[in-house]
Amino acid sequence: MALTRAEIAERLIIKVGLPTAQEFVDKFFEEIARKLERGEMVKLTGFGNFELKLKSARPGRNPKTGQEVTISERRVTTFRAGQKLRNRIDFKKE
């Protein structure tokens, strides 16, 4: 099950009493998108970092036809979890 924007806003309304939670959530994610669009890294302390990486053009293949194609150069967003988040989600074997 995925956590959606609507669920985040609903939880903020219930747990924090933030009446404009939906607007807050929308603006929060819009600001992250704007920073990434400008090529800036987004650091959320205790959570992780979003950054852009440039993927070079490379040869590929159309899976339906088998025809060779060139996959163009493009920017991709990556996320790297911070140490605190990694510690929380890490499965410890005992």
C-alpha positions as CSV (number, residue, x, y, z in Angstrom):
1,M,0.0,0.0,0.0
2,A,1.4,3.4,-1.0
3,L,1.2,6.6,1.0
4,T,-0.5,9.3,-1.0
5,R,-0.5,13.1,-0.9
6,A,-4.1,13.0,0.3
7,E,-3.2,10.6,3.1
8,I,-0.3,12.8,4.2
9,A,-2.7,15.8,4.3
10,E,-5.3,13.8,6.2
11,R,-2.8,12.7,8.8
12,L,-1.6,16.3,9.3
13,I,-5.1,17.5,9.8
14,I,-5.8,14.7,12.4
15,K,-2.5,14.6,14.2
16,V,-1.4,18.2,14.1
17,G,-4.7,20.0,13.6
18,L,-3.4,21.8,10.4
19,P,-6.5,22.9,8.6
20,T,-4.7,23.9,5.4
21,A,-2.8,20.6,5.3
22,Q,-3.6,19.8,1.6
23,E,-2.3,23.2,0.5
24,F,0.8,22.7,2.7
25,V,1.5,19.3,1.2
26,D,1.0,20.5,-2.4
27,K,3.4,23.5,-1.8
28,F,6.0,21.3,-0.1
29,F,6.2,18.9,-3.1
30,E,6.0,21.7,-5.6
31,E,9.0,23.4,-3.9
32,I,11.0,20.1,-4.1
33,A,10.1,19.8,-7.8
34,R,11.1,23.4,-8.5
35,K,14.6,22.9,-6.9
36,L,15.2,19.7,-8.8
37,E,14.0,21.4,-12.0
38,R,16.7,24.0,-11.5
39,G,19.3,21.3,-11.0
40,E,19.7,21.9,-7.2
41,M,20.0,19.1,-4.7
42,V,17.2,18.8,-2.0
43,K,18.4,17.7,1.5
44,L,15.9,16.7,4.1
45,T,17.9,16.2,7.2
46,G,17.2,12.9,8.9
47,F,15.4,11.6,5.9
48,G,17.5,11.8,2.8
49,N,18.6,13.6,-0.4
50,F,17.0,14.1,-3.8
51,E,19.4,14.9,-6.6
52,L,19.6,15.0,-10.4
53,K,22.0,12.8,-12.3
54,L,22.8,12.9,-16.0
55,K,22.4,9.6,-17.8
56,S,24.4,9.4,-21.0
57,A,23.0,8.4,-24.3
58,R,23.2,4.7,-24.8
59,P,22.2,2.0,-27.2
60,G,19.0,0.1,-26.4
61,R,16.4,-2.2,-27.9
62,N,12.7,-1.9,-28.5
63,P,11.3,-4.9,-26.5
64,K,8.3,-5.3,-28.9
65,T,10.2,-5.3,-32.2
66,G,13.8,-6.0,-31.2
67,Q,14.8,-3.0,-33.2
68,E,18.0,-1.2,-32.0
69,V,17.4,2.4,-30.9
70,T,19.5,5.1,-29.2
71,I,18.2,6.1,-25.7
72,S,18.8,9.8,-25.5
73,E,20.7,11.6,-22.8
74,R,18.5,12.6,-19.9
75,R,18.3,13.8,-16.3
76,V,17.0,11.4,-13.7
77,T,16.0,12.1,-10.1
78,T,17.7,9.9,-7.5
79,F,17.0,9.5,-3.8
80,R,19.5,8.4,-1.2
81,A,18.1,7.7,2.2
82,G,19.8,9.4,5.1
83,Q,21.5,7.4,7.9
84,K,18.6,7.9,10.4
85,L,16.0,6.6,7.8
86,R,18.3,3.7,6.8
87,N,18.6,2.7,10.5
88,R,14.8,2.8,10.9
89,I,14.1,0.6,7.9
90,D,17.0,-1.8,8.1
91,F,16.1,-5.4,9.0
92,K,18.3,-6.5,11.8
93,K,18.9,-10.3,11.9
94,E,19.2,-11.6,15.4
